[in-house]
Every structure is written in C-alpha cells, then in structure tokens.
Amino acid sequence: MSESFGDARRREKWVARTPPAGTLLCSLDDIAAPGAKGFTFGSGTDLFDMFVVRTHDKVFAYVNACPHAFTPLETFTDRFLTRTKDQILCTTHGALFNLDDGFCTSGPCAGKNLVPLAIEITEGQIRLTAQPPVTR
Ligand code: FES
C-alpha cells in the first residue's frame, strides 16, 4: 500500500522531532528478550514518543504512533507486544505489526508501516543514530 500525502507529512514531522543522534535510550539489559520499552522526549507540540522492541537476537525502534489513527500503541507502560510477544499490538483497534520491520499484517491499517528509527548498540547501551533513508 503506498503512503498518502498526509501520512508522508506526519512521517516528516516525526522524523524532524527525533532527538539527536547519540541520544542514550537505555541499557540493552533494561529490555526483556523478547520485550519492548517506550521513551518520551519533549512536551506539547514538541512531544516525541517512541519505543524499542527487542527480539531474541535483534533490536528495532519505531515512532510510537499507529498508522491508523496516529495514536500511541500501548495502553499500559511498555506493553507494546502481543501476549505471545511475536508481534507489536496497537491496543486502540487491534492492529498487529511485525517486530522486525513494523509492517502492519492485520487490522485497519493493514499494509502500512510504523515509522522506523535508527539505533545502535555500543557497549550494551542503546542510542539513537542518524536516520536511515525512508524506504516505505
Ligand atoms: S489506532 Fe491503531 S489500530 Fe486504530
């Protein structure tokens, strides 16, 4: 599914608000494998909400905004995954997303993607890094 003009504008706004490369998020050990953890920066119109997903062997990060209604995905702190921890769940209307690429496999925004964020892990610390080129 191709991205609409409105979706592209939202994506640009979020990417522009992303904290600078090098911003420390947490220690890798702070996130269960599998598990997830949310992070909020700024406030008001500068608010930036994101989350990190850890699988058994990899770590991914996304803007915390569902591509359906653009609301945060979680209802309870750090509860971004399904009960079986094999997909990301939006608790608003039940959309499901792949852990490793944020692609929505089911729900009202099926075929759309969470906005990915670039991270790196050095010496066990997860940090934001320069944004990757937007591919979807
Ligand atoms: S806002 Fe996420 S499924 Fe509706």
Boltz pocket constraint, residues with backbone or C-beta under 6 A from the ligand:
constraints:
  - pocket:
      binder: B
      contacts: [[A, 66], [A, 67], [A, 68], [A, 69], [A, 70], [A, 71], [A, 90], [A, 91], [A, 92], [A, 93], [A, 94], [A, 95], [A, 107], [A, 108], [A, 109]]
      max_distance: 6.0
